[in-house]
């Protein structure tokens, strides 16, 4: 049985609501909200989705308190709490849909 096309999975990213179709990755949910970056490098450069297949580490996020999760590989689940990856001193990324890209 296939999922209802109108069905949505609801979660949060840095306290803001996000949603996606069942089976969509965390990265897909973030991209669908217009976010192109959700962490920063040690040098402060924005990072988000790059390879989309789990090879690189550009899309790292914290999921339900567990850091170092690849957003492209984890399906979004109901109630999931996703946070931007901390910077070099545990700072949260300040990237938004208007700042930077994923390269």
N, C-alpha and C positions, 0 to 999 in steps of 0.2 A: 504494500500500500504506500503510495507516495504522499509526502506531506502536503498539507493545505497550502496553496500558493500565497495566501494572505497571512499565513502563520509567521510570527516574528519571535526571535529570542531576544530578551532584554537583559542588559548588563550595565555596568558603569565604567567610565574611564576618567580617572582623576576626579571622581565624584559627579561627573556629568553623565546623563543617560546616553547609551548607545544601543543600537539594535541591528539585527541582520536576519536573514533567512536561516532556517535550521541548516546546520552543516557548514555554514560560512566560517572562515577563520577569523580570529581576532583582528588580524591585519586587514582583512576585507571589510570588517565592520568599521574600523578606524578610517580607512580610505573612503568608505561610503559617506562618512560625515564631513569629508573635506580635509581631513588631517593628512598631511604628507610626511610629517616628522613627529616622533614622540619620544625621542631620547637625544642626548648630545654626546659627542666624543669628549675625551679629556681636554681637547683644544676648544671645546664649545661649539663644534660644528653640528648642525642638525642631522639626524638620521631617522629613517623610517623603513619602508619596504624597499628592498633592492632586488634580491634574487627571487624571492617568493617560493623557494623550494627547500629552505632549511639548510643551505650550504654556508651562507655568510651569517654574520651576527648583527646586521644593521637593525633588525626589527625587534631587538630585545625589549621586553616589558616585564613588569612584576604582575603576577596573576595570583589572586587570593593569598597574598603574602609571600609567594615564592618568586624570588628574583631570577633573572637570567633565562626567561622563557621566550622562545622564538614565536612571535605573534603570527607568523605565516604558517606555523605547523599546528597550532592549537585551535580546535573548534570553539567558537563562542558558545557558552552555556548559560542557561537562565540564572540570573543573579550573580554572575561572575563579577568580581571586582578587579579591574585592570588598572594599573598605575604606570605612568611613564617611568622609564628606567632612570635611576639616580645618576647624577653626574659624578665627577671625580671625588667629591667630598660628601656624597649622599644627597646632593641637591637634585631636585626634580627638574626634568627638561622643561624649558619654557617655550617649546616649539608649538605652533598652532597652524591652522590652515592658511594663515597669511605669512608665516615665516618659513623660509627654507624649504629644501626638498630632501629627497631620500638618497642622493648619490654620494 
